[in-house]
Amino acid sequence: MKIDDNFYMKLAIDEAWKYQLLTYPNPAVGCVIVKDGKLISIEAHKESGMPHAEVNALKAAYLVEYPNSLLKMKNSSHEIHDFLIENHNGYFNDCEIYVTLEPCNHIGKTPSCANLLIELKPKRVVIAHEDVNKVASGGIQTLEAVNIEVSLGCMKKEAYDLLYPFIKWSSNTFIFYKMAQTLNGCIDGSVSSKMSQLYVHRLRDKVDLMLIGGNTVRIDKPTLDARYIAGRAPNIMIYSKNKIFDKNIPLFKVPNRQVLISGDLFKLLDYKFVMVEGVYNLMNLLKEKLDYIVLIVSPKIRNGINALIDINIDFEIVHENYLGEEKIMYLKRMV
């Protein structure tokens, strides 16, 4: 029976989206391993400096067959690479590996995934998108040089949507807008659950800068830190023509953070990875500068301020997933 490449690649793409924007400055990448026609592992790259998607998937696949192996005690990329090279015994020879991005071909914080694969010699490697980073690219040629079959371009458009933030922040500024609302569009007050708040704090921990409107600061008196994950509080830019604020509110009391008050949105271009939190008024001001919108929709219906502003932005939904009962929608600017 012919294997369905799109089916398995979609699994890899969906898994990667769970970590979208959280892997900065690395791309989000997913990997699926099929052995002798059976799905045995689905994994992703979860954080910069941690094992890549292929390494996590190879480890998980090996532990399916050898659950008591010492491999389960190995957590670093170097440890996993070394163990698999020494102990694979041809286990991966009948495997097909689906990965959303070309396996890296260089040694950086982690070893080369392409070099690991040529040692393990899988039957075939299916790649959705080639690596746009010239330093890391070349994995396809490395695999083909030892006669590993490579298929390139499976679900390439979907893989590009996943890869787009990395493409943007690698050479320019990537700006995304995070907003939460109820099913009927209510955007005021506490909308999000603890689970989605935890996700937002993980995002804050990664960004170079967080932008918020001056009125929000004056009315809500927020802290805007990453305390739920004991993470790094982001540097803040308050967009406001009026520079007068109560400096005793929590936002100004967080240690080791910079707070900039400015009415010049071009200052955002001094940073690589920018997160905006707010509602539609601020979104309207930024509409020409946004790359992504991350919309968290809570399954509630209630009275309050509703999203009735037509901001005339051409965005398309490129992915949807769930955090508990809440839906997260990722919208990308249409080019």
Summary of the structure (lengths in Angstrom):
residues: 335
radius of gyration: 21.8
end to end distance: 39.1
largest distance: 69.1
contacts: 1110
relative contact order: 0.12
helix: 33%
strand: 25%
